[in-house]
Amino acid sequence: MLATLRADVGAALKNDPAARGRAEVLLTYPGLHALLIHRGAHRLWNRGLKLLARTVSHQARFLTGVEIHPGARIADGVFIDHGMGVVIGETAVIEEGCILYKGVVLGGTTLERRVRHPHLGKNVIVGSNACVLGAIVVGDGARIGSGSVVISDVPPGATVVGVPGRIVKAKTPVDVLDHAALPDPVAELLRSFAHQQEMMAERLARLERKYRNVDEAEALETREDDPRHRAGRIF
């Protein structure tokens, strides 16, 4: 338990530049408090004390704004930043080194009593208000952009943005998720279409000028060959 606490506090100190010391993290970080209470509720859940475990997790939700089902499996060294609005479902698995920002949802997509929530590999970063839904696997070191909705597996090291989530950069080194500098695949596609349209418009304009010049030349040649024109020019 003490080793787990050290790992959780260390994760906060490592991943939050606003953290100024262990005492501050222990006393003022709701994400850490939610994890500590969850670990106790998870033990109760595994011992078959389901109702008591749910009651404890409900109180944690009230105190911290973070809702973690007691059945979820969360490794040591996970960091929930700010935490408000985070929801983690019953069969979710979060491996060590993951970072979850405000409003993240690890939700299910079926009513069947089976594995129905995501499995986050090691060192996964999930941006604010992102939703990761269903029994999918997010590979080690993957990054989910803010506001994204992920409904299919994500390979290790990939960066996913958008609704639905699209992979925009694969096999990148694990790094802090720069929310303000994520690529937008839809905007890039629209820019590509606009560029192609401009090129086609320019090409059509060139062809139009070319054929207009040809028509004018042919008209002039026809006029020169007209006997009446030659007669008028001579007389």
LUMKOLTI-813635 format. One record per residue: residue number from 1; residue in one letter; y, z, x of N, C-alpha, C, O, CB in turn. Coordinates in steps of 0.02 Angstrom, whole numbers, plus 50000, padded with zeros to 5 digits. Each point is the difference from the previous one (the first is absolute). Glycine has a CB too. Layout:
LUMKOLTI-813635
TIRO   pos   code     n.y     n.z     n.x    ca.y    ca.z    ca.x     c.y     c.z     c.x     o.y     o.z     o.x    cb.y    cb.z    cb.x
TIRO   NUM      A       Y       Z       X       Y       Z       X       Y       Z       X       Y       Z       X       Y       Z       X
...
***
This chain:
LUMKOLTI-813635
TIRO   pos   code     n.y     n.z     n.x    ca.y    ca.z    ca.x     c.y     c.z     c.x     o.y     o.z     o.x    cb.y    cb.z    cb.x
TIRO     1      M   49940   50000   50042   50060   50000   49958   50063   50000   50043   50048   49964   49985   49889   50097   49925
TIRO     2      L   50063   49978   50143   50058   50003   50044   50009   49934   50037   50057   49978   50010   49927   50146   50003
TIRO     3      A   49961   49845   50007   50004   49935   50033   50028   49947   49953   50039   49958   50020   49863   50074   50054
TIRO     4      T   50077   49971   49863   50025   49954   49950   50075   50009   49990   50037   49951   49996   49852   50049   49948
TIRO     5      L   50133   50063   50053   50071   50014   49992   50040   49973   50059   50053   49971   49991   49919   50131   49942
TIRO     6      R   50002   49909   50127   50035   49974   50060   50006   49924   49996   50052   49972   50016   49904   50125   50052
TIRO     7      A   49989   49870   49911   50001   49927   49997   50051   49975   49948   50036   49952   50012   49844   50046   50023
TIRO     8      D   50122   50036   49908   50047   49979   49947   50073   50011   50021   50043   49957   49989   49870   50070   49925
TIRO     9      V   50100   50031   50116   50068   50014   50024   50018   49951   50056   50056   49975   50003   49932   50147   49966
TIRO    10      G   49965   49865   50076   50013   49953   50054   50015   49930   49975   50041   49965   50028   49884   50103   50043
TIRO    11      A   50041   49912   49875   50013   49934   49970   50071   49996   49974   50033   49949   50008   49846   50040   49962
TIRO    12      A   50145   50065   49998   50068   50001   49975   50051   49996   50058   50048   49963   49996   49914   50104   49904
TIRO    13      L   50026   49972   50152   50045   49999   50058   50001   49932   50034   50052   49977   50024   49927   50145   49992
TIRO    14      K   49965   49846   49985   49994   49935   50034   50034   49945   49961   50031   49955   50029   49862   50082   50021
TIRO    15      N   50101   49964   49884   50020   49943   49959   50066   50008   49963   50024   49953   49968   49857   50025   50019
TIRO    16      D   50150   50081   50018   50064   50011   49966   50052   50021   50051   49998   50057   50024   49943   49974   49869
TIRO    17      P   50107   49925   50123   50052   50019   50049   50045   50056   49976   50035   50031   50040   49962   49853   50000
TIRO    18      A   50001   50131   49895   50041   50054   49973   49969   50069   50012   50033   50051   49993   50011   49870   49921
TIRO    19      A   49892   50081   50104   49966   50064   50011   50024   50031   50065   49998   49967   50052   49901   49992   49884
TIRO    20      R   50123   50103   50061   50029   50033   50059   49956   50056   50028   50019   50032   50049   50092   49939   49907
TIRO    21      G   49833   50040   50014   49957   50053   50026   49944   50016   49951   50002   49981   49941   50094   50065   50123
TIRO    22      R   49854   49990   49961   49942   50016   49958   50018   50045   49942   49974   49992   49945   49954   49997   50155
TIRO    23      A   50117   50059   49912   50019   50046   49946   50033   49962   49943   49986   50013   49942   50028   50079   50142
TIRO    24      E   50030   49860   49932   50032   49961   49949   49950   49960   49959   50004   49997   49939   50098   49996   50132
TIRO    25      V   49849   49977   49964   49949   49960   49966   49958   50045   49954   49987   49982   49943   50010   49938   50154
TIRO    26      L   49983   50138   49928   49959   50045   49961   50036   50026   49937   49968   50010   49948   49974   50022   50157
TIRO    27      L   50122   49979   49900   50037   50031   49945   50030   49951   49951   50010   50017   49942   50014   50075   50135
TIRO    28      T   49991   49847   49944   50041   49956   49958   49970   49932   49984   50033   49959   49968   50062   50099   50080
TIRO    29      Y   49844   49928   49973   49972   49933   49989   49950   50001   49942   49944   50024   50009   50072   49950   50113
TIRO    30      P   50003   50000   49819   49955   50002   49943   49937   49960   50010   49947   50017   49972   50152   49998   49957
TIRO    31      G   49905   49931   50110   49939   49961   50014   49948   50041   50036   49941   49996   49986   50128   49902   50020
TIRO    32      L   49954   50144   50042   49954   50044   50036   49972   50053   49952   49940   50014   50002   50124   49966   50105
TIRO    33      H   49979   50049   49851   49977   50050   49953   49947   49971   49952   49950   50033   49985   50161   50024   50022
TIRO    34      A   49901   49881   49970   49952   49968   49956   49932   49991   50034   49948   50010   49969   50147   49931   49973
TIRO    35      L   49906   50040   50121   49937   49991   50037   49964   50066   50009   49939   50004   49992   50111   49898   50067
TIRO    36      L   49987   50151   49958   49969   50065   50010   49967   50024   49936   49943   50025   50001   50142   50002   50087
TIRO    37      I   49949   49967   49856   49971   50022   49936   49941   49955   49981   49949   50024   49974   50163   50021   49989
TIRO    38      H   49895   49890   50051   49945   49954   49983   49936   50018   50039   49945   49997   49972   50139   49913   50005
TIRO    39      R   49924   50110   50085   49939   50014   50039   49963   50060   49969   49938   50001   50000   50117   49954   50104
TIRO    40      G   49982   50093   49870   49967   50055   49965   49968   49977   49935   49944   50019   49984   50138   50060   50068
TIRO    41      A   49955   49880   49910   49973   49975   49937   49938   49956   50011   49954   50000   49960   50161   50004   49991
TIRO    42      H   49885   49958   50104   49944   49956   50015   49937   50041   50015   49945   49980   49981   50135   49934   50065
TIRO    43      R   49928   50143   49987   49943   50043   50013   49971   50027   49934   49940   50001   49991   50109   50030   50121
TIRO    44      L   49995   49989   49843   49977   50023   49935   49964   49944   49962   49948   50012   49969   50148   50070   50027
TIRO    45      W   49931   49858   50008   49969   49943   49967   49929   49988   50027   49954   49989   49961   50159   49959   50021
TIRO    46      N   49880   50054   50083   49934   49988   50031   49950   50055   49984   49940   49988   50002   50117   49950   50089
TIRO    47      R   49967   50120   49893   49956   50056   49981   49984   50000   49925   49966   50045   49976   50083   50021   50118
TIRO    48      G   49974   49885   49871   49985   49994   49930   50048   50036   49953   49989   50000   49940   49896   49991   50095
TIRO    49      L   50168   50038   49992   50050   50035   49959   50054   49950   49979   50057   50004   50021   49920   50106   50039
TIRO    50      K   50003   49843   49898   50043   49943   49984   50064   50021   49964   50054   49979   50019   49844   49951   49974
TIRO    51      L   50094   50111   49955   50059   50020   49962   50049   50039   50042   50060   49989   49996   49870   50013   49901
TIRO    52      L   50045   50044   50144   50044   50039   50043   50035   49954   50051   50059   50009   50014   49866   50092   49972
TIRO    53      A   50038   49851   50040   50029   49953   50048   50056   49959   49968   50052   49990   50030   49838   50005   50030
TIRO    54      R   50098   49983   49878   50051   49961   49965   50061   50043   49984   50057   49976   50002   49854   49951   49950
TIRO    55      T   50078   50136   50033   50056   50045   49986   50043   50010   50062   50061   50000   49996   49870   50057   49916
TIRO    56      V   50036   49952   50145   50036   50008   50063   50040   49937   50016   50058   50005   50020   49853   50075   50021
TIRO    57      S   50058   49862   49951   50035   49938   50016   50058   49988   49952   50052   49972   50019   49842   49980   50026
TIRO    58      H   50098   50070   49893   50055   49993   49951   50060   50043   50020   50057   49979   49994   49859   49997   49916
TIRO    59      Q   50070   50085   50114   50054   50043   50023   50034   49970   50061   50061   50006   50008   49878   50095   49947
TIRO    60      A   50022   49868   50088   50029   49967   50059   50046   49944   49979   50053   49989   50030   49846   50041   50037
TIRO    61      R   50082   49933   49882   50042   49946   49974   50066   50028   49975   50053   49971   50012   49845   49963   49956
TIRO    62      F   50099   50122   49997   50061   50031   49974   50046   50023   50056   50061   49994   49995   49875   50043   49903
TIRO    63      L   50034   49990   50156   50039   50029   50054   50028   49948   50049   50055   50008   50027   49875   50093   49963
TIRO    64      T   50033   49845   50020   50017   49953   50053   50020   49931   49976   50031   49962   50038   49892   50100   50033
TIRO    65      G   50061   49920   49867   50012   49932   49977   49949   49950   50024   50007   49940   49989   50112   50087   50009
TIRO    66      V   49828   49997   50034   49946   49958   50026   49937   50015   49960   49979   50057   49994   50073   49940   50122
TIRO    67      E   49918   49950   49856   49940   50009   49961   49940   49973   50038   49994   49940   50011   50072   50052   49882
TIRO    68      I   49890   50053   50128   49939   49981   50037   49940   50027   49962   49994   50061   49989   50068   49940   50122
TIRO    69      H   49895   49955   49868   49940   50023   49966   49957   50039   50049   49993   49979   50058   50010   49922   49862
TIRO    70      P   49968   50155   50060   49961   50040   50047   49938   49965   50027   49971   50021   50050   50069   50078   49890
TIRO    71      G   49940   49847   50028   49942   49962   50026   50017   49953   50056   49955   49977   50035   49997   50032   49854
TIRO    72      A   50112   49976   50122   50020   49954   50053   49983   50030   50068   50004   50060   50011   50088   49895   49917
TIRO    73      R   49890   50001   50118   49983   50021   50068   50055   49978   50048   50014   49941   50009   49862   50051   49965
TIRO    74      I   50155   50058   50056   50058   49987   50044   49986   50032   50068   49986   50059   50005   50094   49937   49896
TIRO    75      A   49923   49963   50151   49986   50024   50068   50058   50041   50027   50054   50003   49971   49874   49897   50049
TIRO    76      D   50060   50132   50037   50053   50037   50034   50052   49951   50028   49985   49942   50013   49934   50150   50016
TIRO    77      G   50143   49932   49978   50051   49960   50032   50030   49946   49956   50027   49951   50026   49916   50071   50079
TIRO    78      V   50052   49986   49830   50033   49954   49954   50070   50027   49984   50010   50060   49995   49879   49904   49955
TIRO    79      F   50160   49991   50043   50069   50021   49987   50024   49969   49936   49999   49939   49992   50023   50072   50131
TIRO    80      I   50000   50031   49830   50031   49978   49938   50074   50015   50005   50021   50058   49995   49873   49961   49936
TIRO    81      D   50147   49930   50080   50071   50009   50012   50038   50006   49933   49992   49958   49956   49999   49978   50152
TIRO    82      H   50049   50116   49885   50036   50017   49938   49952   50017   49944   50003   50055   49973   50091   49868   50062
TIRO    83      G   49862   50031   49948   49944   50017   49956   50012   49990   49926   49952   49986   49964   50018   50093   50121
TIRO    84      M   50090   49928   49891   50012   49998   49928   49972   49937   49968   50014   49944   50021   50089   50125   49997
TIRO    85      G   49856   49941   49931   49972   49944   49963   49937   49970   50029   49973   49952   49973   50140   50025   49993
TIRO    86      V   49861   50050   50089   49938   49975   50029   49941   50019   49955   49996   50057   49976   50052   49952   50140
TIRO    87      V   49908   49943   49871   49940   50012   49959   49940   49974   50038   49998   49942   50021   50068   50050   49871
TIRO    88      I   49884   50051   50116   49939   49982   50036   49940   50015   49955   49991   50057   49978   50063   49967   50135
TIRO    89      G   49907   49925   49872   49946   50005   49951   49938   50034   50026   49993   50016   50060   50051   49884   49890
TIRO    90      E   49910   50112   50004   49940   50041   50013   49956   49974   50056   49977   50039   50042   50027   49992   49840
TIRO    91      T   49983   49904   50120   49952   49973   50049   50035   49968   50060   49969   49964   50039   49951   50017   49868
TIRO    92      A   50145   50032   50101   50036   49973   50057   49978   50033   50065   49980   50058   50001   50118   49918   49924
TIRO    93      V   49905   49985   50129   49984   50025   50067   50058   49981   50045   50021   49942   50002   49853   50048   49980
TIRO    94      I   50153   50059   50054   50055   49988   50047   49979   50027   50068   49988   50059   50008   50100   49949   49899
TIRO    95      E   49907   49947   50141   49978   50020   50067   50060   50023   50042   50058   49994   49980   49846   49925   50013
TIRO    96      E   50081   50108   50064   50051   50033   50042   50055   49952   50022   49988   49940   50010   49924   50139   50030
TIRO    97      G   50147   49949   49967   50057   49962   50026   50038   49960   49948   50048   49965   50018   49891   50029   50086
TIRO    98      C   50041   50009   49833   50034   49961   49949   50067   50032   49981   50009   50060   50006   49880   49902   49950
TIRO    99      I   50158   49995   50023   50065   50023   49977   50012   49973   49930   49995   49939   49989   50050   50066   50131
TIRO   100      L   49972   50038   49834   50017   49980   49932   50071   50022   49986   50018   50058   50009   49861   49951   49953
TIRO   101      Y   50162   49943   50014   50069   50015   49984   50007   50015   49925   49951   49996   49962   50088   49932   50133
TIRO   102      K   50021   50089   49884   50014   50019   49931   49974   49950   49950   50006   49939   50010   50095   50121   50031
TIRO   103      G   49870   49966   49905   49981   49958   49944   49938   49958   50009   49986   49957   49958   50131   50041   50017
TIRO   104      V   49846   50012   50078   49939   49960   50011   49946   50020   49949   49992   50058   49984   50035   49933   50139
TIRO   105      V   49938   49958   49852   49946   50011   49952   49936   49970   50028   49997   49940   50016   50084   50060   49886
TIRO   106      L   49867   50041   50105   49933   49976   50016   49960   50008   49936   49970   50052   49987   50037   49981   50138
TIRO   107      G   49992   49914   49835   49974   50005   49932   49937   49960   49989   49978   49961   50042   50136   50057   49921
TIRO   108      G   49857   49992   49978   49939   49965   49981   50014   49945   49950   50055   49997   49971   49881   50107   50049
TIRO   109      T   50015   49852   49971   50008   49943   49954   49942   49995   49950   49993   49949   49967   50071   49991   50123
TIRO   110      T   49896   50111   49905   49944   49998   49953   49991   50069   49969   50021   50051   50029   49924   49857   50038
TIRO   111      L   50023   50094   49875   49985   50063   49967   49930   50025   50017   49981   50054   49977   50097   49914   49932
TIRO   112      E   49884   49994   50129   49932   50020   50018   50002   50058   50049   50045   50005   50042   49914   49877   49938
TIRO   113      R   49990   50161   50016   49995   50058   50044   49965   49979   50065   49940   50013   50010   50058   50066   49891
TIRO   114      R   50040   49890   50141   49974   49978   50065   50059   49998   50048   50056   50018   49982   49849   49914   49966
TIRO   115      V   50083   50045   50114   50055   49993   50048   50048   49948   49972   49981   49943   49990   49944   50089   50109
TIRO   116      R   50137   49989   49889   50048   49955   49968   50070   50005   50031   50048   49973   49973   49887   50038   49922
TIRO   117      H   50069   50023   50162   50065   50009   50034   49996   49973   50072   49945   49990   50026   50080   50112   49902
TIRO   118      P   50031   49887   50103   50001   49969   50067   49973   50045   50055   49998   50062   49995   50099   49872   49967
TIRO   119      H   49882   50033   50091   49980   50033   50062   50049   49976   50054   49999   49941   50019   49877   50067   49947
TIRO   120      L   50165   50037   50059   50047   49983   50053   49969   50017   50067   49979   50057   50011   50119   49964   49913
TIRO   121      G   49900   49930   50121   49975   50012   50067   50048   50041   50041   50049   50026   49974   49888   49868   50019
TIRO   122      K   50050   50111   50070   50041   50041   50045   50068   49967   50011   50006   49939   50006   49890   50105   50050
TIRO   123      N   50155   49999   49948   50068   49978   50019   50030   49948   49953   50039   49957   50021   49931   50067   50095
TIRO   124      V   50012   49979   49821   50030   49955   49950   50067   50029   49978   50008   50061   49992   49877   49901   49968
TIRO   125      I   50164   49994   50032   50067   50021   49976   50012   49967   49933   49994   49939   49993   50050   50074   50125
TIRO   126      V   49973   50028   49831   50013   49974   49933   50072   50017   49982   50018   50059   49996   49860   49954   49970
TIRO   127      G   50163   49935   50023   50071   50009   49988   50015   50028   49931   49957   50004   49957   50062   49903   50120
TIRO   128      S   50044   50113   49914   50022   50032   49939   49985   49959   49938   50010   49939   49999   50080   50116   50066
TIRO   129      N   49884   49979   49883   49987   49970   49934   49949   49945   50000   49996   49961   49952   50119   50068   50020
TIRO   130      A   49846   49966   50081   49946   49950   50001   49941   50026   49959   49987   50060   49997   50050   49899   50116
TIRO   131      C   49927   49995   49856   49940   50016   49961   49940   49965   50032   50000   49939   50008   50068   50076   49885
TIRO   132      V   49882   50024   50125   49937   49973   50026   49947   50017   49948   49985   50058   49989   50051   49954   50135
TIRO   133      L   49936   49936   49845   49960   50011   49940   49929   49973   50007   49989   49946   50028   50115   50048   49906
TIRO   134      G   49849   50046   50042   49931   49978   49998   49959   50023   50059   50027   50029   50048   50011   49874   49888
TIRO   135      A   49897   50083   50061   49954   50019   50054   50004   49950   50057   49952   49964   50014   49972   50092   49902
TIRO   136      I   50133   49943   50117   50011   49952   50055   50005   50039   50065   50009   50060   50001   50050   49859   49922
TIRO   137      V   49934   50044   50131   50004   50030   50067   50061   49972   50036   50009   49939   50005   49865   50074   50000
TIRO   138      V   50167   50032   50019   50058   49981   50041   49982   50017   50072   49990   50058   50017   50094   49963   49888
TIRO   139      G   49912   49928   50137   49975   50008   50068   50045   50041   50044   50059   50011   49985   49886   49881   50001
TIRO   140      D   50028   50131   50070   50036   50041   50048   50065   49965   50022   50001   49940   50014   49890   50110   50026
TIRO   141      G   50162   49989   49961   50064   49975   50026   50036   49952   49954   50051   49971   50020   49900   50042   50090
TIRO   142      A   50025   49978   49829   50036   49956   49953   50064   50032   49976   50008   50061   50004   49883   49890   49960
TIRO   143      R   50156   50008   50012   50065   50024   49977   50015   49969   49932   49996   49939   49991   50045   50076   50128
TIRO   144      I   49976   50027   49834   50015   49978   49932   50075   50009   49988   50025   50056   50005   49858   49974   49953
TIRO   145      G   50152   49916   50027   50072   50003   49991   50021   50036   49936   49960   50005   49953   50047   49890   50111
TIRO   146      S   50053   50130   49935   50027   50037   49943   49997   49957   49937   50017   49941   50001   50057   50124   50076
TIRO   147      G   49904   49967   49868   49998   49965   49936   49944   49950   49991   49997   49968   49948   50122   50049   50051
TIRO   148      S   49838   49976   50049   49945   49952   49995   49946   50026   49953   49993   50060   49989   50030   49900   50127
TIRO   149      V   49939   49993   49856   49942   50016   49958   49940   49966   50031   49994   49939   49999   50077   50072   49895
TIRO   150      V   49884   50029   50134   49942   49974   50037   49938   50008   49957   49984   50056   49979   50070   49972   50133
TIRO   151      I   49911   49917   49875   49941   50002   49956   49939   49970   50033   49948   49992   49967   50128   50002   49935
TIRO   152      S   49928   49989   50162   49942   49973   50035   49998   50028   50071   50050   50027   50024   49954   49867   49907
TIRO   153      D   49939   50099   50102   49991   50028   50066   50053   49974   50049   50024   49944   49994   49853   50065   49984
TIRO   154      V   50141   50034   50069   50049   49983   50051   49967   50005   50068   49972   50053   50015   50124   49988   49912
TIRO   155      P   49905   49907   50114   49968   50004   50066   50037   50046   50047   50059   50014   49990   49899   49870   49993
TIRO   156      P   50008   50141   50068   50033   50044   50048   50061   49967   50032   49999   49941   50018   49891   50114   50005
TIRO   157      G   50164   49984   49984   50059   49976   50034   50045   49954   49960   50051   49977   50026   49884   50034   50075
TIRO   158      A   50048   49976   49836   50041   49953   49960   50060   50035   49970   50000   50061   49991   49898   49873   49984
TIRO   159      T   50154   50026   50011   50058   50024   49963   50001   49966   49932   49996   49938   49997   50069   50083   50111
TIRO   160      V   49941   50018   49839   49996   49973   49932   50065   50017   49963   50024   50056   50003   49850   49957   49995
TIRO   161      V   50155   49937   49969   50060   50011   49959   49993   49961   49936   49960   49953   49995   50111   50065   50108
TIRO   162      G   49968   50001   49846   50006   49961   49940   49956   50024   49943   49961   50047   50006   50066   49859   50065
TIRO   163      V   49981   50060   49871   49963   50014   49939   49971   49934   49974   50039   49959   49976   50034   50142   49996
TIRO   164      P   49863   49888   50031   49951   50043   50034   50008   49995   50075   50032   49954   50025   49888   50032   49879
TIRO   165      G   50051   50061   50131   50009   50003   50073   49973   49939   50035   49946   49976   49984   50048   50147   50008
TIRO   166      R   50045   49852   50056   49979   49943   50040   50004   50019   50074   50046   50035   50021   49993   49883   49890
TIRO   167      I   49913   50059   50127   50000   50014   50072   50050   49954   50033   49997   49939   49993   49882   50096   50005
TIRO   168      V   50168   49995   50039   50052   49960   50032   49994   50001   50076   50029   49958   50034   50045   50065   49870
TIRO   169      K   49888   50025   50121   49993   50003   50072   49937   50039   50015   49993   50058   49981   50131   49936   50038
TIRO   170      A   49828   49974   50016   49936   50031   50012   49993   50022   50073   50031   49972   50045   49919   49959   49863
TIRO   171      K   50009   50119   50102   49982   50025   50067   50062   50019   50041   50006   49981   50058   49892   49947   49938
TIRO   172      T   50146   50109   49974   50058   50025   50035   49985   50069   50027   49958   50035   49972   50118   49898   49954
TIRO   173      P   49957   50088   50128   49988   50067   50026   50025   50053   49951   50047   49988   49963   49963   49968   50153
TIRO   174      V   49958   50101   49885   50020   50055   49956   50069   50023   50021   50012   50016   50058   49869   50019   49924
TIRO   175      D   50164   49967   49971   50069   50018   50016   50031   50029   49937   49971   49997   49946   50039   49912   50143
TIRO   176      V   50050   50118   49917   50035   50026   49942   50018   49942   49955   50023   49947   50023   50022   50150   50043
TIRO   177      L   49945   49912   49869   50014   49947   49951   50076   49995   49991   50032   50046   49975   49857   49974   49967
TIRO   178      D   50138   49922   50077   50072   49988   49993   50012   49970   49931   49994   49939   49991   50021   50044   50135
TIRO   179      H   50002   50059   49826   50006   49977   49930   50055   49949   49993   49996   49957   49955   49962   50153   50006
TIRO   180      A   50093   49893   50080   50058   49955   49992   49990   49932   50033   50042   49956   49993   50030   50145   50002
TIRO   181      A   49873   49891   50041   49990   49937   50037   49934   49967   49984   49974   49962   50041   50097   50085   50050
TIRO   182      L   49902   49966   49851   49937   49969   49981   50012   49929   49976   50049   49987   49965   49903   50125   50005
TIRO   183      P   50004   49841   50047   50008   49932   49976   49986   49997   49925   49963   50041   49972   50005   49914   50141
TIRO   184      D   50062   49994   49855   49990   49989   49929   49967   49932   49991   50034   49949   50006   50066   50124   49963
TIRO   185      P   49834   49924   50018   49966   49935   49997   50025   49956   49944   50001   49939   50007   49900   50116   50040
TIRO   186      V   50119   49974   49896   50025   49960   49945   50067   49968   50019   50011   49941   49987   49930   50134   49930
TIRO   187      A   50104   49964   50113   50064   49973   50021   49991   49946   50053   50034   49949   49999   50021   50161   49975
TIRO   188      E   49898   49901   50072   49986   49950   50052   49974   49935   49969   50019   49945   50021   49957   50147   50061
TIRO   189      L   49981   49915   49867   49974   49940   49966   50056   49963   49964   50003   49938   50003   49886   50119   49983
TIRO   190      L   50156   49979   49980   50055   49968   49966   50047   49966   50049   50025   49945   49987   49967   50140   49922
TIRO   191      R   50020   49948   50149   50042   49968   50051   49968   49936   50026   50034   49951   50013   50011   50162   50019
TIRO   192      S   49888   49888   49975   49965   49940   50022   50007   49944   49950   50011   49942   50018   49908   50130   50044
TIRO   193      F   50073   49944   49873   50008   49950   49948   50071   49972   50000   50010   49939   49994   49901   50118   49937
TIRO   194      A   50138   49987   50076   50070   49977   50000   50013   49954   50059   50036   49950   49993   49998   50156   49950
TIRO   195      H   49938   49911   50115   50009   49958   50059   49969   49932   49990   50029   49949   50018   49973   50153   50054
TIRO   196      Q   49937   49897   49900   49967   49936   49987   50039   49958   49949   50005   49939   50007   49885   50114   50018
TIRO   197      Q   50138   49980   49925   50040   49964   49950   50062   49969   50032   50018   49944   49984   49940   50134   49927
TIRO   198      E   50074   49960   50133   50059   49973   50034   49982   49940   50043   50036   49950   50001   50015   50165   50000
TIRO   199      M   49892   49889   50034   49978   49944   50041   49985   49938   49957   50019   49944   50018   49933   50137   50066
TIRO   200      M   50015   49930   49858   49985   49944   49956   50064   49970   49972   50006   49939   49994   49884   50113   49977
TIRO   201      A   50159   49991   50011   50063   49974   49974   50036   49958   50052   50027   49947   49984   49982   50154   49941
TIRO   202      E   49991   49922   50138   50032   49962   50053   49965   49933   50011   50031   49949   50011   50005   50159   50043
TIRO   203      R   49897   49894   49943   49962   49938   50010   50014   49950   49944   50008   49941   50013   49904   50124   50047
TIRO   204      L   50090   49961   49878   50014   49956   49944   50071   49971   50005   50011   49942   49983   49911   50125   49946
TIRO   205      A   50125   49974   50094   50069   49975   50008   50003   49945   50052   50035   49950   49991   50009   50163   49977
TIRO   206      R   49919   49896   50088   49999   49947   50052   49969   49936   49973   50025   49946   50012   49966   50142   50077
TIRO   207      L   49953   49920   49874   49968   49940   49971   50046   49966   49950   50003   49938   49996   49885   50115   50020
TIRO   208      E   50147   49987   49945   50046   49971   49951   50055   49961   50034   50017   49945   49979   49958   50149   49943
TIRO   209      R   50053   49934   50133   50052   49964   50037   49972   49936   50031   50033   49948   50001   50026   50161   50022
TIRO   210      K   49880   49896   50003   49969   49942   50032   49989   49944   49950   50018   49943   50014   49926   50133   50067
TIRO   211      Y   50027   49940   49861   49987   49948   49951   50064   49974   49967   50002   49943   49979   49885   50108   50002
TIRO   212      R   50163   49991   50014   50064   49977   49973   50031   49949   50048   50028   49950   49978   49989   50159   49963
TIRO   213      N   49978   49904   50124   50026   49953   50049   49961   49934   49999   50028   49946   50006   50009   50150   50066
TIRO   214      V   49896   49911   49918   49959   49940   49996   50018   49959   49939   50006   49939   50003   49901   50119   50057
TIRO   215      D   50102   49977   49883   50019   49964   49939   50067   49966   50007   50010   49944   49977   49925   50138   49956
TIRO   216      E   50112   49952   50098   50066   49970   50010   49996   49939   50046   50033   49949   49989   50021   50163   49995
TIRO   217      A   49903   49894   50068   49992   49943   50045   49967   49941   49964   50021   49943   50009   49970   50136   50088
TIRO   218      E   49959   49936   49862   49967   49946   49963   50048   49968   49950   50000   49940   49990   49890   50118   50024
TIRO   219      A   50150   49985   49953   50048   49973   49953   50050   49954   50035   50018   49947   49974   49968   50157   49955
TIRO   220      L   50037   49918   50130   50048   49959   50037   49968   49935   50022   50032   49947   49997   50025   50157   50043
TIRO   221      E   49880   49900   49982   49965   49939   50022   49991   49952   49941   50008   49940   50007   49933   50126   50083
TIRO   222      T   50042   49962   49852   49992   49958   49941   50066   49968   49981   50003   49941   49980   49904   50132   49980
TIRO   223      R   50145   49965   50046   50066   49974   49984   50020   49945   50048   50030   49950   49979   50002   50160   49974
TIRO   224      E   49952   49898   50111   50017   49949   50050   49962   49936   49987   50026   49946   50013   49997   50144   50070
TIRO   225      D   49916   49917   49891   49959   49940   49987   50018   49966   49935   49976   49945   49986   49933   50108   50078
TIRO   226      D   50132   49976   49895   50019   49972   49935   50048   49941   50012   50052   50009   50031   49932   50104   49910
TIRO   227      P   49999   49827   50035   50044   49942   50011   50069   50010   49972   50049   49977   50029   49852   49951   49967
TIRO   228      R   50104   50105   49947   50066   50012   49971   50042   50043   50045   50061   49991   50005   49891   49998   49882
TIRO   229      H   50015   50060   50147   50037   50042   50047   50024   49959   50059   50056   50007   50024   49878   50093   49940
TIRO   230      R   50020   49855   50061   50019   49959   50057   50057   49952   49981   50046   49988   50038   49837   50020   50008
TIRO   231      A   50112   49966   49893   50053   49953   49978   50066   50037   49994   50052   49974   50021   49863   49956   49917
TIRO   232      G   50084   50129   50035   50062   50038   49993   50029   50017   50067   50060   50003   50009   49900   50042   49884
TIRO   233      R   49995   49968   50156   50023   50019   50067   50031   49939   50036   50048   50007   50038   49864   50084   49967
TIRO   234      I   50057   49849   49981   50025   49941   50035   50065   49975   49969   50047   49982   50035   49835   49987   49995
TIRO   235      F   50118   50031   49904   50060   49973   49967   50047   50055   49978   50052   49987   49971   49881   49915   49991
***
